Amino acid sequence: MIRLIDGLQLPEKDLDTIRDIYTGAFPPEERRDWKQVQGLLAGEGSFWLKAAYAEDGLVGFITGWDFTDFIYMEHFATAPSARNKGYGAVIFREILSSCERPHVIEVERPDNEMAMRRIGFYERLGLKISDRDYLQPPYAEGGSPVPMFIMTDKGYEKRWAEEIRRKVYSATSPVKTH
């Protein structure tokens, strides 16, 4: 059984563990600075972080944004000790079932075996590639865009990519932490 806990209710040690999972799972060009994540969590109402707990403790996390027409899931990872145990699928299904709006994610293009495995994972959970011409804007000033695909579970409207760019990637400027 998986329990999802809102990021605002987490003890500092669990946020530190999530930071370690986050920085280990995503290369710098595919993530924001952790202080920005903390600032968004504390001050951006549409941004959310859910920590996933099993009997073994913290097993993963997911971050996302609530939009009017869809949910954008920004980062999702399981702890190295929890990988290949089925937790990822359980966590992701829980998020998908929690809201009727379409869920949108960015995935790396299938240029290597790991990227192909990730796409296969999401396809098994019911997502389909909806936009093959998507460039993820840089998370850091001076960074380069990253070629990605967009996947979704309930249809997709191209205008959503602009909403993601405008809201999510405008949040890359330094955010004050409390």
Beta strands, then each sheet from edge to edge (+ up, - down):
strand 1: 3-6
strand 2: 47-54
strand 3: 57-66
strand 4: 71-78
strand 5: 103-108
strand 6: 128-136
strand 7: 146-152
sheet 1: 1+ 2- 3+ 4- 5- 7+ 6-
end
